[in-house]
């Protein structure tokens, strides 16, 4: 019988042009998570979307769009997440961050 591990999933919603200093915000966050030995994170780039402004950002052929939505997804133990949330908020205070309880069915060792 499979034993599921309790975990939490954090989603950080950004725009592609968000910056931390001169660096893209998604790179700064992923680097922070790696340095702090988070379990792992992935960055997803959206094809279109809108935020609180209501302005739709989309990819059109021939257009260079820098405001496409991006989502960083990070799954970890609650203690690690609670310890890093303040630092992430400091890096991207305008981001939307959600946290959900989840279960890990399996993962690679290491």
N, C-alpha and C positions, 0 to 999 in steps of 0.2 A: 504494500500500500504506500502510495506516494505521500510524503510529508511536505506540506507547503510552509514556506517561511514568510512571516509577516514583514512587510516593508512599506515604504511610502514612495509615491511617484510625484516628483516636482516637475511642473511645466513652467517655463519662463518664456513669455511671449514678448518678442522684440520686433523692431524694424531693422532691415538689413543695414541701414545707414546709422544706427545707434553706435556711439563710440564711448570708450573709456580712455580718456586722454586722446592719443592719436591712433589707438588700436580699435578694430572692430569689437564691439561688446561681446559677441558670442565667443570670440577667441579668448578674451580676458576671463570670461566665466569658466570656460572649459579648462583653461590653464590653472585657475584657482582650484577647481574641483580636483584636478589631477595632483597638484601639489599637496592638497589636504587629504589625499588618499581616499577620495570618494570611490564608491563601487564602480562607477562608470557613467558616462553621459553621451548623448547623441544630439546633433544639431540637424534640424529639418528646415528647409527653405520652401516656403509656400509659393504657389503659382499665382494666387490672388487672395485678397482679403481686405478687411477694414477694421479699424479700431474705434476708439471713442470719438474720433473726429468725424466718422461717417464717410470719409473719403475712401473710395475703392482704389486699391493699388493692384494692377494686373500687368502681366507680360504681354506685350504686343510685338509682333515681328518687327525688327528694326529699331525698337525702343531700348534704351538703356535705362532700366528702372532700378533705383537704389532704395526704394521704400517697400520692398516686398516683405511680407511677414516671415519671421523666423521663430522657431520654437526649439528651445533646449529642453530635452527630457532627461531627467536624472532619477534613478531609482536607488534607494539606499535605506539604511536603518534609521529609525526616527531620531536617535541621538546625534548622528552625523549631520542630518538635515537641520535639526534645531541649532547645532553649533555653527553652521555656515550661513544660515539665512540672513543674519545681520550684515555680514560681509557682502553678500550678493546684493542686498538692498542698497548698500553704500555704493556699489559699482553701477547699478542700473535702477535708480530710484523711480523712474517713470515706467518701468516694465510692469506687466501684469504677471503675477505669480500665483499658481494654483498648486494645492497639495491634496492628493487622494491616498487613502489607504489601499494597498494592493497586496497580492501574494506572489511570491516567486515559486514557480513550479519546479524549475531546475536552472542551474547555471554551470558554466564551465569552471572547473577547479582552478585555483590560483588567485 
